[in-house]
Amino acid sequence: MRGYLALSISIVGEIFATTMLKMSEGFTVLYPSIGVIIGYGLAFYCLALCLKTLPLSLAYAIWSGVGTALTAVIGALMWGEVFDILKLAGIALIIGGVILLNSSKNEDVEKESPKAKAL
């Protein structure tokens, strides 16, 4: 459960940092630029923590997929970026992929493989 909590915090940090990246206008505005550094620092630190208990393939898929989907929504809400049926379908596919990865039994396969035991 701690792994998922760290992953959630990592996603929030990444979304915050990406939003600040847009607001920093190429790192020319001070406070949003500082927000980018803090947000990505938090995101990568918590992502590293979650990898202690979650498999890399699952954690990264969730992190990047949810981050991408929520960033697209934030872009539409805050900056009026186009949000059409294709973007909605893309987000639905991302969420579907994350669900499929989360429901697979990759952890059991990794635990049993000789390569994983050697590491």
N, C-alpha and C positions, 0 to 999 in steps of 0.2 A: 504494500500500500504506500510505503514511503517513496518508492520509485515513481509511482503515478503522481504523487503530490509534487515531487521535485520536477517532474515532466510538465505538470500544469503551470508551475511557477515559471519554468523555462519558456513555455509558450507565451505567457503573458509578457515576460520580459522581451521576447523577440518581437511581439506585435507592438509593444510600446516603443522599442528602439526603431523599428521600421517606420512607424508613424513619425517619430522625431526626425528620422532621416529625411523624410519628405519636407518637414517643417524647417529643417536646418538650411535649406536652399544651398546645397553644396558646401556645407560646413561654414557658411558665412554668417549664420546667426548663432550667437554664443550658447544660450540656454538649451535650445533643441540639440545642438551639437554635443553638449555635455550629457543630455538625455540619451543620445545614441550610444555613447561609451558606457554609461551606467546600465542601460537596458541590455545591450549585447553582452556586457560582462556578467550580469546576473543570468542571462539566458544560457550562456555557455557553461557557467559554473554549475547551475542546476541541471543542465543536460548531462554534464559529467557525473554528477551525483546519482542521477537516475540510472545511469549505465552500470552502476554497481549491482543493481537488482533486475534490470530489464534488458532483454536482448537488443543489440544495436539496431538490427533491421526493424524491429517493432518500434523502438523509441524514436528513431530518426524518421520513420514513415509518419508516425503520429505528429511529431514536432513540425516537420516540414508541411505536411498536408493540412493540418488544422491552422498552422500559421498562414499558409497561402490562402486558404478559404476565408479566414477572418480578416486578413489584410485586404482582400478584394471587397469584402463587405464594408470595411472602414473607408476604403477609397471611394466607394459609391456614396456613402453617407456624408463624409466630411468634405470631399472635393468634387462631388457631383460626377465622378467617373461613370462611364456607361456601364450599366448592369443589365444586360440583355439575357435572353433565353440560353445563349451559348455559354455565358459565364455561369449561369445557374446550373446548367447541365454539367459543366466542368467541376463545380463545387460538389455536386451530387456524386460524381464519379470519384472524386478525391475521398469523400466521406465513405463511400462504398468500399474503396480500396483499403482504407484504414480499418474498417470493420472486418473485412476479410482477413487482413493481416493479424488483427487482434484475436480472431476466432481460430486461427490455425494453431497447430501444435508444434511450432518451431522450437519452443523451449525444450520439449522432450527429445527432439531430434538432436539438438545441440549438446545436450547432456550425455547422450549415448554415443556420439561420434568419437572415434579414436583421436582425431585431430584436436577436438575440444579438450579431451582428457590430457593430451600431451602438453597443452598450454597451461 
